[in-house]
């Protein structure tokens, strides 16, 4: 998958995208979040994802899923 950087709505900068591992779930979740925000503004996708990530029963760490340290500061996740 190739993540876009020249988008109409805020997504990620070209430099941020270079740091994202395209074969990890974070890249896919970011693309889904972008599309869901267009289709359904004010949705709870981010909130629900954070709840899942904070669950102590998950099998992988956020780092193993490809989440960068500053993922919540990326435009698509604000």
matplotlib code that plots the C-alpha trace (Angstrom):
import matplotlib.pyplot as plt

x = [0.0, 1.2, 0.0, -0.9, 0.6, -1.1, -4.7, -7.6, -8.1, -5.3, -3.5, 0.3, 3.2, 5.5, 8.3, 5.9, 4.8, 8.4, 8.7, 5.6, 6.0, 3.6, 3.2, 2.0, -1.6, -1.0, -0.7, -4.0, -5.8, -4.6, -6.1, -9.3, -9.5, -9.0, -11.9, -14.2, -13.7, -14.8, -17.8, -18.9, -17.5, -17.6, -17.3, -15.9, -13.3, -10.3, -11.8, -12.7, -9.3, -7.6, -9.8, -8.7, -5.1, -5.3, -6.8, -4.2, -5.4, -4.0, -1.5, 0.9, 2.4, 1.6, 5.3, 4.9, 1.8, 3.8, 2.5, 5.2, 5.8, 4.0, 1.1, -1.6, 0.0, -0.3, -2.9, -5.1, -5.4, -6.2]
y = [0.0, 3.5, 6.3, 9.6, 12.9, 15.4, 15.0, 17.4, 16.8, 16.6, 13.2, 13.1, 15.0, 13.4, 13.2, 11.5, 9.0, 8.0, 6.9, 4.8, 1.1, 0.4, -3.3, -2.6, -2.2, 1.5, 2.4, 0.7, 2.2, 5.7, 5.2, 3.9, 6.9, 9.3, 7.8, 7.4, 11.1, 12.1, 9.8, 10.4, 13.6, 13.5, 9.7, 7.8, 5.7, 7.4, 7.2, 3.5, 2.7, 4.4, 2.3, -0.9, 0.1, 0.9, -2.6, -4.7, -7.9, -7.1, -9.4, -6.9, -3.6, -0.4, -0.4, -3.9, -2.7, 0.1, 3.0, 5.8, 7.5, 10.6, 9.0, 10.9, 14.2, 13.3, 15.4, 12.4, 11.5, 14.9]
z = [0.0, -0.8, 1.5, -0.1, 1.1, -1.2, 0.1, 0.3, 4.0, 6.5, 6.4, 6.9, 5.6, 3.0, 5.7, 8.2, 5.6, 4.9, 8.5, 8.5, 7.8, 4.9, 5.8, 9.4, 10.6, 11.5, 7.9, 7.1, 10.2, 9.1, 5.7, 7.2, 9.6, 6.7, 4.7, 7.7, 8.6, 5.1, 5.1, 8.7, 10.2, 14.0, 14.1, 17.1, 15.2, 16.9, 20.4, 20.0, 18.6, 21.6, 23.9, 22.2, 22.3, 26.0, 26.7, 28.5, 26.7, 23.3, 21.8, 20.2, 21.4, 19.4, 18.3, 16.8, 15.0, 13.4, 15.4, 15.6, 18.9, 17.9, 16.1, 17.9, 16.7, 13.0, 11.3, 10.4, 14.0, 15.5]

ax = plt.figure().add_subplot(projection="3d")
ax.plot(x, y, z, "-o")
ax.set_aspect("equal")
plt.show()
